[in-house]
């Protein structure tokens, strides 16, 4: 139990460290996707540093778990995570958004550790479905196309979606296809921070219940507090136990979580002034 | 080096190009265990039966979801497979443009998009389904290789070439419900990025792609009887364009006619005009769709009403010949 507590505390500390590092990344461009980075920081940390099977020394390892950041604008925190894990040198973070960089202003395959470039919303879940299928396909016999399966999937795919992103129709093409092929090696995590680019999601296009929607599409669905590390760890473990269905985790989060003056505001794309940076670093314990 | 050796002596056999592609895919699948065939509720033909029996996991249908079809193919490629996607050109392009650009071209995925029923010459279907802009739209995307074979033999070879090439490929195939004349002998070798000279001549050059290459050849043979020597280039790779062959044709004939089954704006005609105007300006007359939508009808009716028939190509040849003559006379007077 103590081990578990230590694990949770360690992950929490790491998530905050990544929030802090991401602010420094944002500072390179002078503006950043603060709200979405901070809301998703906890489960991205848990995925990357706890649940996923991957090897920063071998980024193209064929059987690595895939993490697709479909809400590709929330890139600064993910770049910080890549540096923390050792995919890229920490010094490289300061090349963010500058010409010639591998760290483009939306998640980008140019950087090791990234499987699918983002920027165009609504595509990532389809990519995740494709790669999850690929983990089940056997060249000369039936495995993907049968259930129960003859062999385990070679790897899992995790896809992080925005709640606003779920406006996009292709998300639901992918959702339907994932359950049709019973892709139980696929987990979608919706960062339900209640705001999209220009307003609250309820104002723009009320998503109603995202959980019920995914459920209706044949997904095993759970709702969690996406800023509670203990809940996140528990739910990621649970996802491994589900068979025959993809899993959707509707992760209720706070936009800007960890930046007190911005929490629960639409801090989607924020100017990173010296003052704001100072406040942020202070709040995050630096 | 231009190649004329491959042309068949007699071109009286017809064969369906989609069937030829499917046959090639089955052969590929046997040799290469990474080949996967993906469909967007599109008939898989011969390949389906063979695949499903032999390699049940390697035939995937994702339903009527063309955007998802393209992006999920990128995911399959990420997992190490070599996917060939199949759906109607208009929907791969129209519903999947952003996906082709972002997931295949930008990320340089080893996935192949087969544009079925491409071009305007698709009978009994109507303008909603007839693509006129695929060449124009896709050739403006970096990283894409665009192949446009002209008969069943070149289709088969282009399919093999697409599988061997590492990176995103567009393979443009015409109406899947009809057979088209076989132009090439069985030993034809498809070379990516190479135009094929199928008729020698230095009075005028016809640069054609896809199923209208046969019409261009027919015109060249007819004009030969009138003493006009027409060079016909089969532009089997739209991108990268065979600049060397096209500029040689420009220099040696001083008059070019382009022929295609899509919009001349930005299409093959546009590509050839861009290239020649920058490097060796010559007269270029573009035969193709004149910036209008298609129409219902039979293959012949569609060609007739959109100006894609051999007489229209011939007329274009006469026109460039005449204008070239006038230009030369004017130059002579100076």
Interface residues (C-beta under 8 A of the other chain):
Chain A: X62 X66 X109 X115 X116 X117 X119 X120 X123 X126 X127 X128 X129 X130 X131 X132 X133 X134 X135 X136 X137 X138 X139 X140 X141 X142 X143 X144 X145 X146 X154 X157 X169 X170 X173 X174 X176 X177 X180
Chain B: X33 X34 X36 X54 X55 X56 X57 X58 X60 X62 X63 X65 X67 X68 X71 X72 X73 X74 X75 X76 X77 X78 X79 X80 X81 X83 X98 X99 X102 X103 X106 X107 X108
